[in-house]
Amino acid sequence: MEKSMYQLAEIEISYKPKFKSSERPVIDNPDKAYRIILENWSEDKIELLEEFKMVLLNRRNRVLGFVNLSQGGISGTVADIKIIFAIALKACASGIILSHNHPSGEPNPSEADINLTKKLFQAGVLLDIPILDHIIVCNDSFYSFKEEGII
């Protein structure tokens, strides 16, 4: 019998949560999503630079985790679709809430925000990991793409 010329790594996936499922918050509306996201945002950066984050949810909309995806400048940051869904797949997430801030304090989305959200929404449909909402956060207000009927 010939010895293989190729050494292959064994891949193992595991998930070790630090909290019981019953202890994780449930997100069942945009206002609650905003409050949970804002609690996990640095007050020192929310009006300084734009950041993109996401909340991963299980099938019961309980929070699995909060992920900092990118930091940019005053007027923009990068949201890489491949990285977003790679993280969601690795976490076995059943849903995603996207979030980014507007340092200007004006929560209304730009055309680029709308186009990106629609693109991510379509990818979520294909992968069966729905984008449940995209929340634009500011210190004292927010914009929900779901609430406004964009997704």
N, C-alpha and C positions, 0 to 999 in steps of 0.2 A: 504494500500500500504506500502510495506516494505521500510525502509530507506536503502540506499546503505551503505555498510561497507567500501567502497573505496572512498577516496577523490582523484580526478584527477585534474591535472593542465590544464588550457586551454592554448594552444600554439598559439601564434600569431606571424606572420612574417611581418616585415615592413622594408622599405628601404628609408632612408632620405639622399639623396646625398647633398653635400655642393655646388656643381657646376652644372650648366646647362650642358646637354649632349653636346651641341655645343661647349662648352668651354674645353672639355676634349680632350687630344691629341689622334690622330689616329696612331696606329702602323701598318704600311703596308709593312715593310721590316726589315730584321735583323739589319741593320745599325741604323735605327731609334729606334728599340727596345734597342739596346746596349746603345745609347746615353741617352734614358730616364731612363734606369736601372742605368747607371753610375751616373746620376744626383742625384739619390736617395740612393746612396751607401756612407757610411762614408769613406772619404779619409784616416782617421786615422786607419781603420781596414782592408782595401782591401788587403794590403800586410802583414797583421799581422796574421789574422785567417780566416778560411773558414766559409762562411755563405751561407745559402740557402734561396732564396726569390722567390716570384712569382708576376706576373702582371696579374690582372683579367681584362678581356675584355668583352664588350657587343657584340651584333651581328654585329655591324658595325666596330668592332675592335677599339672602343674608350675605353680608360682606365677607368675602374671602380675604381681601387685601386691597391696599392702596399703593399704586405704583407711580413714581416720578419718572416720566418718560423723557422729557427734554426741558432745557432752559435756553432762552434766546435773548434777544435784546428788548428794547422798548416797544418795538412794533411787530415782533413776530418770533416764532419758534418752529421747530420741525416736528412733525408727527409722522413717523415712518410706519406705514400700514403693516409691513412684514414684522416689525418688532412688536407692534401692538398685538397682533394675532399670535405670534410665537409665544409671547408671555401668557396670553389667555389660554392657549392650548396646553402649555406646560402646567398651568395652574388648574386645569380641568374646569375652567369657568363656564358657566351656562349663560352668562350675560355680562355686558360691559356698560358702564356709564363713563363716557369721556368727559374731560373737563379741561378748560384752559382759562386763563385770566386775561383781562384787558387792563393794563396798568393805567390807562386813561380814566378808568372809572365808568366808562360808557359800555354797558353790556351788550348792545346790539351787534349782531354778527356782520362780518364783512362778506363780500362775495366769495372770497377764498375760504372762509370758515364754512359757508354753506356748501360749497363744492366738495371740500374735504369730508364733511359730515356725510353727505350723500354717497360718496365713494366708499367710506368706511361702513356705512349702513349696508350697501350692496355686498361688500365682502363678508360681513357678518351673516347675511342671509345664506350665502354660499357655504360658509363653514358651520352653519347652525349654531353660531354664537352671536345672538342678536345685540345690536347697539340699542340699549334701552332708552338712552337719552344722551345728549351732549349739553353740558351746563357751562355757560360762560360766567365766571365768577368775578365779582368786584367786592370791595369791602362791605358795601351796604345794599347791594342788589345783585340780581342774576338774570340770565336769559336761559330758558329751557327750549331746546329744539323740539322736544316732544310736545310740550305745552303749546307751542306756536304752530304745531302741525307740519313741521318740516320733515320730521321722520315719524 
